[in-house]
């Protein structure tokens, strides 16, 4: 059994035994895996400390297919995520709950608040260093290990069109 299967089994057993995860429990999003190298682009530079972080739009695109994420809060994790852009990432489905991608390195997150993820959230999962586009958060509760990066407004089918292909993540404004 690989790490991802073990994590999925552990999550299923904990949900069946206890209901939704309680405060402070980690919600698996993906096993550690390959990382993606930065990619150059003509997109805007990450916001400086003088620019607003909240409201920054990050586009995840494969050709003409795209999903935009709006950054919802200014935190160390969101600032560090934006500083990594542009990136090339490969999204994959995890456990019928989210589309995930590994980052090239862990985010600096000290001082970033945990979250109670909702469908339509882009999150960073601390233990595995990945991001996740949640689309099925039923039964998932608050966790200090799950950091909110932003929100998106896209159907699962739109996320699926990005899945398994190299997607460019870049700031658009």
C-alpha positions in Angstrom: 0.0 0.0 0.0 1.5 3.4 -1.0 1.4 6.5 1.1 -1.6 8.0 -0.7 -3.7 4.9 -0.3 -2.7 4.7 3.3 -3.7 8.3 3.9 -7.1 7.8 2.1 -7.8 4.7 4.2 -6.9 6.5 7.4 -9.1 9.4 6.4 -12.0 7.1 5.6 -11.6 5.2 8.9 -11.4 8.4 10.9 -14.5 9.9 9.3 -16.4 6.6 9.7 -15.4 6.3 13.4 -15.6 9.9 14.5 -17.5 12.0 12.0 -15.8 15.2 10.7 -12.2 15.8 11.7 -11.9 17.9 14.9 -10.0 21.1 15.4 -6.3 20.7 14.6 -6.6 17.4 12.7 -4.9 17.3 9.3 -7.0 16.6 6.3 -4.9 14.7 3.7 -4.6 16.4 0.3 -1.8 14.5 -1.4 1.3 12.5 -0.8 4.6 14.0 -1.4 5.7 13.6 -5.0 7.2 15.3 -7.9 7.8 19.0 -7.9 7.4 21.4 -10.8 10.1 23.8 -11.9 9.4 27.5 -12.2 8.5 28.7 -15.7 9.0 32.1 -17.2 6.0 34.0 -18.4 4.9 37.5 -19.4 2.6 37.7 -16.4 2.8 40.5 -13.8 5.3 40.2 -11.0 4.1 39.1 -7.5 2.7 42.0 -5.5 5.4 43.8 -3.4 4.8 44.6 0.2 3.4 48.0 -0.9 0.8 46.4 -3.2 -2.5 44.8 -2.2 -2.3 41.0 -1.8 -6.1 40.6 -1.3 -7.8 40.5 -4.7 -4.8 39.4 -6.6 -5.9 37.0 -9.4 -3.9 33.9 -10.2 -4.8 32.1 -13.5 -4.2 28.3 -13.8 -4.2 27.6 -17.5 -3.7 24.9 -20.1 -4.0 26.5 -23.5 -7.4 28.3 -23.6 -8.7 26.4 -20.6 -8.3 28.4 -17.4 -9.4 28.6 -13.8 -8.9 31.9 -11.9 -8.2 32.1 -8.2 -8.7 35.3 -6.2 -6.5 35.7 -3.2 -8.7 36.3 -0.2 -6.3 37.3 2.6 -2.8 38.6 3.2 -0.8 36.0 5.1 2.7 34.7 5.0 1.6 31.7 3.0 -0.2 33.7 0.3 2.7 36.1 0.0 5.1 33.2 -0.4 2.8 31.4 -2.9 2.6 34.6 -5.0 6.4 35.0 -4.9 6.8 31.6 -6.6 4.8 32.5 -9.6 4.8 31.9 -12.5 4.9 28.1 -12.1 4.1 25.0 -14.2 2.1 22.5 -12.2 0.3 19.2 -13.0 -3.0 18.8 -11.3 -4.4 15.4 -10.3 -7.5 14.2 -8.5 -7.2 13.2 -4.9 -9.9 11.1 -3.2 -12.8 12.6 -5.1 -12.5 15.8 -3.1 -9.9 18.0 -4.7 -7.5 18.6 -7.6 -4.0 18.8 -6.2 -0.5 19.8 -7.4 2.9 19.7 -5.7 4.8 22.9 -5.3 8.6 23.0 -6.0 9.2 23.8 -2.4 7.4 24.2 0.9 5.7 27.6 1.5 6.8 29.8 4.4 3.7 29.9 6.4 4.6 30.9 10.0 1.8 33.1 11.3 -0.8 32.0 8.7 -4.1 30.9 10.1 -5.6 27.4 9.6 -8.9 27.1 7.8 -12.3 25.3 7.6 -12.2 24.6 3.8 -15.2 25.1 1.6 -15.9 24.0 -1.9 -14.3 26.5 -4.2 -11.2 27.1 -2.0 -7.6 26.8 -3.0 -5.6 25.6 0.0 -2.1 24.7 1.0 -1.6 21.5 2.9 1.4 22.0 5.2 2.4 18.3 5.8 2.7 17.4 2.1 3.6 20.9 0.7 0.9 20.9 -2.0 -2.0 23.0 -3.1 -5.5 21.8 -3.6 -8.7 23.0 -5.4 -11.4 21.7 -3.1 -14.7 20.7 -4.8 -16.1 18.3 -2.2 -15.5 19.3 1.4 -18.4 17.3 2.9 -17.2 16.1 6.3 -14.0 18.1 6.3 -13.5 20.5 9.2 -11.1 23.0 10.5 -7.4 22.3 10.5 -4.3 24.2 11.4 -2.6 22.2 8.7 -4.9 23.5 5.9 -4.2 27.1 4.9 -6.6 29.1 2.8 -4.9 30.7 -0.2 -7.9 31.9 -2.3 -11.2 31.1 -3.9 -12.2 30.0 -7.4 -15.5 29.8 -9.3 -15.4 26.9 -11.6 -17.2 23.6 -12.0 -15.5 20.3 -11.4 -15.6 19.7 -15.2 -13.5 22.9 -15.7 -10.9 21.6 -13.2 -10.9 18.2 -14.9 -9.9 19.9 -18.2 -6.7 21.1 -16.4 -6.0 17.7 -14.8 -3.0 15.6 -16.0 -1.6 18.4 -18.1 1.0 21.0 -17.4 -0.9 24.0 -16.2 0.7 27.5 -15.9 -0.1 29.4 -12.7 0.6 33.1 -13.1 -0.6 36.4 -11.7 -3.0 38.2 -14.1 -3.6 41.3 -12.1 
